[in-house]
Structure formats: structure tokens, C-alpha cells
Amino acid sequence: MTPSFWDAETRFWLDGTTSYVTTMANDAVMVFPAPTGILTGEAILESLKEAPRWDDVAFDERKETRVGDTMVLAYRATGHRGKDRPYVAMCSSTYARQAGSWKLVAHQQCPQS
């Protein structure tokens, strides 16, 4: 497994929309907790323009599996933002090789209490 998948995942959490524009597939699907819900394509980028980024994030329980031109990452994320309580979620991201480069095609977060 190339560490670049985990590097890309970290950038999605910490960086602005630039990481998404360069690494996300145009028809990507993301599932976020309410009230955001299910977003696709351009709606993902629009929702991120106003969303505050995380100060830091840690990934635990990392799992990965590759089948052909598809890579799936699964992990527990703990994100910190300012003095807020940490945000902990079980997450998965799916990448697919498109025209010779890897693109994020799906991401889901399931918050933990």
C-alpha cells in the first residue's frame, strides 16, 4: 500500500477545497452526518466552501483493501477544531483509478458518541 492514500485522506480533513478539486472524482458520493446527509459532485465542493477545516486529525484502526483499480480505506478518525470536543467517527473512503490517476469516488462518516 502506497502511503499516498493516507496522505490524501489527511489532506481531505485538513486542507481546503483544493485537495478535493485535484483528487476527487467529478461524480463522487459522500455521506455525512445530519444535517448534511448525502452529497454528490459539485454539491460536495459547495458544502466545503463554508465548512471550517480541522486543526488536526488522527486515524486509528486503519484497514485497507485493494481489488484491481479500487482501493478502500476504513478507519476511526479523531478530529480536533479549536476548543471543541473531539469529533470521532468511523469512516471509509473508496478510491478508483481513472485515466491513470487515483480519484476519491466515495466517502462516509459514522459519528461515534
NORWO-V809244 format. One record per residue. N is the residue number from 1. RES is the residue in three letters. PHI is phi in whole degrees, 0 to 359 (none if undefined). BURIAL is + if it has 9 or more other ideal C-beta (glycine too) atoms within 8 Angstrom, else -. Layout:
n=N res=RES phi=PHI burial=BURIAL
n=N res=RES phi=PHI burial=BURIAL
This chain:
n=1 res=MET phi=none burial=-
n=2 res=THR phi=283 burial=-
n=3 res=PRO phi=298 burial=-
n=4 res=SER phi=299 burial=-
n=5 res=PHE phi=296 burial=+
n=6 res=TRP phi=291 burial=+
n=7 res=ASP phi=297 burial=-
n=8 res=ALA phi=298 burial=+
n=9 res=GLU phi=299 burial=+
n=10 res=THR phi=298 burial=+
n=11 res=ARG phi=298 burial=+
n=12 res=PHE phi=301 burial=+
n=13 res=TRP phi=284 burial=+
n=14 res=LEU phi=259 burial=+
n=15 res=ASP phi=269 burial=-
n=16 res=GLY phi=279 burial=-
n=17 res=THR phi=295 burial=-
n=18 res=THR phi=304 burial=-
n=19 res=SER phi=298 burial=+
n=20 res=TYR phi=291 burial=+
n=21 res=VAL phi=300 burial=-
n=22 res=THR phi=274 burial=-
n=23 res=THR phi=241 burial=+
n=24 res=MET phi=268 burial=+
n=25 res=ALA phi=293 burial=+
n=26 res=ASN phi=302 burial=-
n=27 res=ASP phi=255 burial=-
n=28 res=ALA phi=299 burial=+
n=29 res=VAL phi=234 burial=+
n=30 res=MET phi=227 burial=+
n=31 res=VAL phi=239 burial=+
n=32 res=PHE phi=244 burial=-
n=33 res=PRO phi=298 burial=-
n=34 res=ALA phi=301 burial=-
n=35 res=PRO phi=268 burial=-
n=36 res=THR phi=293 burial=-
n=37 res=GLY phi=78 burial=-
n=38 res=ILE phi=268 burial=-
n=39 res=LEU phi=232 burial=+
n=40 res=THR phi=226 burial=+
n=41 res=GLY phi=43 burial=-
n=42 res=GLU phi=299 burial=-
n=43 res=ALA phi=297 burial=-
n=44 res=ILE phi=296 burial=+
n=45 res=LEU phi=297 burial=+
n=46 res=GLU phi=298 burial=-
n=47 res=SER phi=293 burial=+
n=48 res=LEU phi=281 burial=+
n=49 res=LYS phi=301 burial=-
n=50 res=GLU phi=262 burial=-
n=51 res=ALA phi=282 burial=-
n=52 res=PRO phi=291 burial=-
n=53 res=ARG phi=275 burial=+
n=54 res=TRP phi=276 burial=+
n=55 res=ASP phi=287 burial=-
n=56 res=ASP phi=202 burial=-
n=57 res=VAL phi=213 burial=+
n=58 res=ALA phi=235 burial=-
n=59 res=PHE phi=248 burial=+
n=60 res=ASP phi=239 burial=-
n=61 res=GLU phi=53 burial=-
n=62 res=ARG phi=296 burial=+
n=63 res=LYS phi=227 burial=-
n=64 res=GLU phi=209 burial=+
n=65 res=THR phi=212 burial=-
n=66 res=ARG phi=237 burial=-
n=67 res=VAL phi=230 burial=-
n=68 res=GLY phi=58 burial=-
n=69 res=ASP phi=264 burial=-
n=70 res=THR phi=230 burial=+
n=71 res=MET phi=235 burial=+
n=72 res=VAL phi=243 burial=+
n=73 res=LEU phi=250 burial=+
n=74 res=ALA phi=226 burial=+
n=75 res=TYR phi=192 burial=+
n=76 res=ARG phi=256 burial=+
n=77 res=ALA phi=258 burial=+
n=78 res=THR phi=235 burial=+
n=79 res=GLY phi=251 burial=+
n=80 res=HIS phi=238 burial=+
n=81 res=ARG phi=218 burial=+
n=82 res=GLY phi=56 burial=-
n=83 res=LYS phi=262 burial=-
n=84 res=ASP phi=295 burial=-
n=85 res=ARG phi=297 burial=-
n=86 res=PRO phi=300 burial=-
n=87 res=TYR phi=261 burial=+
n=88 res=VAL phi=241 burial=+
n=89 res=ALA phi=213 burial=+
n=90 res=MET phi=275 burial=+
n=91 res=CYS phi=227 burial=+
n=92 res=SER phi=218 burial=+
n=93 res=SER phi=225 burial=+
n=94 res=THR phi=240 burial=+
n=95 res=TYR phi=245 burial=+
n=96 res=ALA phi=227 burial=+
n=97 res=ARG phi=281 burial=+
n=98 res=GLN phi=231 burial=-
n=99 res=ALA phi=51 burial=-
n=100 res=GLY phi=87 burial=-
n=101 res=SER phi=230 burial=-
n=102 res=TRP phi=273 burial=+
n=103 res=LYS phi=233 burial=+
n=104 res=LEU phi=287 burial=+
n=105 res=VAL phi=249 burial=+
n=106 res=ALA phi=203 burial=+
n=107 res=HIS phi=212 burial=+
n=108 res=GLN phi=220 burial=+
n=109 res=GLN phi=234 burial=+
n=110 res=CYS phi=236 burial=-
n=111 res=PRO phi=300 burial=-
n=112 res=GLN phi=251 burial=-
n=113 res=SER phi=274 burial=-
